[in-house]
């Protein structure tokens, strides 16, 4: 009987060693998964920072283009004044008028291109905002899943420890047979 108990004790010790090795391998896998998820979150954070930098650059470009538009508007006004002053000489006024009309068409094209660029920039900003919201939601989902997994793992560990305590109590409370 003593030999059987020693063998049983050895069997349980080996079983605990195997369980420890299994948990160690599983823990290593979980740590790799955690590192991968951390890397993904870091990559997404970097992408968000890049998008914010692009948005800032786009805002600065919009301000620059708005300043150019104002300059062009002021130039058109000054051209109107020049036309009024040159109207005394009919031939000169006609030539200047044609030049000014051509110039106004160029400015109009520039203004339209600027307006289109502003519209495109605004659409791009809206798309980037949607992408940032989506990335943030995906990050939150990953964190929720990780927290749920952690809670399940903690519950499993608590159950295992409780079971081991019960087994230990049963093993020490039973009187030995002779």
C-alpha positions as CSV (number, residue, x, y, z in Angstrom):
1,X,0.0,0.0,0.0
2,X,2.8,2.4,0.8
3,X,4.4,1.7,-2.6
4,X,1.0,2.4,-4.2
5,X,0.8,5.8,-2.4
6,X,4.3,6.7,-3.4
7,X,3.6,5.8,-7.0
8,X,0.4,7.8,-6.8
9,X,2.3,10.8,-5.4
10,X,4.9,10.5,-8.2
11,X,2.1,10.2,-10.7
12,X,0.4,13.4,-9.4
13,X,3.8,15.2,-9.3
14,X,4.4,14.3,-12.9
15,X,0.9,15.3,-13.8
16,X,1.5,18.7,-12.1
17,X,4.8,19.1,-14.0
18,X,3.0,18.3,-17.3
19,X,0.2,20.8,-16.4
20,X,2.8,23.5,-15.6
21,X,4.6,22.8,-18.9
22,X,1.3,23.0,-20.8
23,X,0.4,26.2,-19.1
24,X,3.8,27.6,-19.8
25,X,3.5,26.8,-23.5
26,X,0.0,28.3,-23.6
27,X,1.2,31.4,-21.7
28,X,4.0,31.8,-24.3
29,X,1.4,31.7,-27.1
30,X,-0.8,34.2,-25.3
31,X,2.2,36.5,-24.8
32,X,3.0,36.3,-28.5
33,X,-0.6,37.1,-29.3
34,X,-0.6,40.0,-26.9
35,X,2.6,41.3,-28.4
36,X,1.1,41.0,-31.9
37,X,-2.0,42.9,-30.8
38,X,0.2,45.6,-29.2
39,X,2.1,45.9,-32.5
40,X,-1.2,46.2,-34.4
41,X,-2.4,48.9,-32.0
42,X,0.9,50.7,-32.3
43,X,0.7,50.6,-36.1
44,X,-2.8,51.9,-36.1
45,X,-1.8,54.7,-33.7
46,X,1.0,55.6,-36.0
47,X,-1.4,55.6,-39.0
48,X,-3.7,57.9,-37.0
49,X,-0.9,60.3,-36.3
50,X,0.1,60.3,-39.9
51,X,-3.5,61.0,-40.9
52,X,-3.7,63.9,-38.4
53,X,-0.5,65.3,-39.8
54,X,-1.9,65.1,-43.3
55,X,-5.1,66.8,-42.1
56,X,-3.0,69.6,-40.6
57,X,-1.1,70.0,-43.9
58,X,-4.3,70.1,-45.8
59,X,-5.7,72.8,-43.5
60,X,-2.6,74.9,-44.1
61,X,-2.9,74.3,-47.8
62,X,-6.5,75.4,-47.7
63,X,-5.5,78.6,-45.8
64,X,-2.8,79.3,-48.4
65,X,-5.2,78.8,-51.3
66,X,-7.8,81.1,-49.6
67,X,-5.1,83.8,-49.3
68,X,-4.3,83.4,-53.0
69,X,-8.0,83.7,-53.8
70,X,-8.2,86.9,-51.8
71,X,-5.1,88.2,-53.7
72,X,-6.7,87.3,-57.0
73,X,-9.9,89.1,-56.0
74,X,-7.9,92.2,-55.1
75,X,-6.1,92.0,-58.4
76,X,-9.4,91.9,-60.2
77,X,-10.6,95.0,-58.3
78,X,-7.4,96.8,-59.2
79,X,-7.8,95.8,-62.8
80,X,-11.3,97.3,-62.8
81,X,-9.8,100.6,-61.6
82,X,-7.2,100.5,-64.3
83,X,-9.9,99.9,-67.0
84,X,-11.8,103.0,-65.7
85,X,-8.6,105.2,-65.9
86,X,-7.7,103.9,-69.4
87,X,-11.2,104.4,-70.8
88,X,-10.2,107.9,-72.0
89,X,-8.2,106.5,-74.9
90,X,-10.6,104.2,-76.8
91,X,-8.0,102.1,-78.6
92,X,-5.9,101.6,-75.5
93,X,-9.1,100.9,-73.5
94,X,-10.2,98.2,-75.9
95,X,-6.8,96.5,-75.8
96,X,-6.6,96.7,-72.1
97,X,-10.2,95.4,-71.8
98,X,-9.4,92.4,-73.9
99,X,-6.2,91.7,-71.8
100,X,-8.2,92.1,-68.6
101,X,-11.0,89.8,-69.9
102,X,-8.4,87.1,-70.7
103,X,-6.8,87.6,-67.3
104,X,-10.2,87.3,-65.6
105,X,-10.8,84.0,-67.4
106,X,-7.4,82.8,-66.1
107,X,-8.3,83.9,-62.6
108,X,-11.8,82.4,-62.9
109,X,-10.2,79.1,-63.9
110,X,-7.8,79.4,-61.0
111,X,-10.7,80.2,-58.7
112,X,-12.7,77.2,-60.0
113,X,-9.7,74.9,-59.6
114,X,-9.1,76.2,-56.1
115,X,-12.8,75.6,-55.3
116,X,-12.5,72.1,-56.6
117,X,-9.4,71.5,-54.6
118,X,-11.1,72.8,-51.5
119,X,-14.1,70.5,-52.1
120,X,-11.8,67.5,-52.7
121,X,-9.8,68.3,-49.6
122,X,-12.9,68.5,-47.5
123,X,-14.1,65.1,-48.9
124,X,-10.7,63.6,-48.1
125,X,-10.9,65.0,-44.6
126,X,-14.3,63.5,-44.1
127,X,-13.1,60.1,-45.4
128,X,-10.1,60.3,-43.1
129,X,-12.3,61.1,-40.1
130,X,-14.5,58.1,-40.9
131,X,-11.4,55.9,-41.1
132,X,-10.1,57.2,-37.8
133,X,-13.5,56.4,-36.1
134,X,-13.5,52.9,-37.6
135,X,-9.9,52.3,-36.4
136,X,-10.7,53.5,-33.0
137,X,-13.8,51.2,-32.8
138,X,-11.7,48.3,-34.0
139,X,-9.1,49.0,-31.3
140,X,-11.9,49.2,-28.7
141,X,-13.2,45.8,-29.9
142,X,-9.8,44.2,-29.6
143,X,-9.4,45.5,-26.0
144,X,-12.9,44.2,-25.1
145,X,-12.1,40.8,-26.5
146,X,-8.8,40.7,-24.6
147,X,-10.5,41.7,-21.4
148,X,-13.1,39.0,-21.8
149,X,-10.4,36.4,-22.4
150,X,-8.5,37.6,-19.4
151,X,-11.7,37.3,-17.2
152,X,-12.3,33.7,-18.5
153,X,-8.6,32.9,-17.8
154,X,-8.9,34.3,-14.3
155,X,-12.1,32.3,-13.6
156,X,-10.4,29.1,-14.9
157,X,-7.4,29.7,-12.6
158,X,-9.7,30.4,-9.6
159,X,-11.6,27.1,-10.3
160,X,-8.3,25.2,-10.7
161,X,-7.0,26.6,-7.4
162,X,-10.2,25.8,-5.6
163,X,-10.2,22.3,-7.0
164,X,-6.6,21.8,-5.9
165,X,-7.4,23.1,-2.4
166,X,-10.4,20.7,-2.2
167,X,-8.2,17.8,-3.3
168,X,-5.5,18.8,-0.8
169,X,-8.1,19.0,2.0
170,X,-9.4,15.5,1.2
171,X,-6.0,14.0,1.0
172,X,-4.9,15.4,4.4
173,X,-8.2,14.8,6.2
174,X,-8.6,11.1,5.4
175,X,-7.0,8.7,8.0
176,X,-4.3,6.4,6.6
177,X,-5.2,2.7,6.3
178,X,-2.9,0.1,7.8
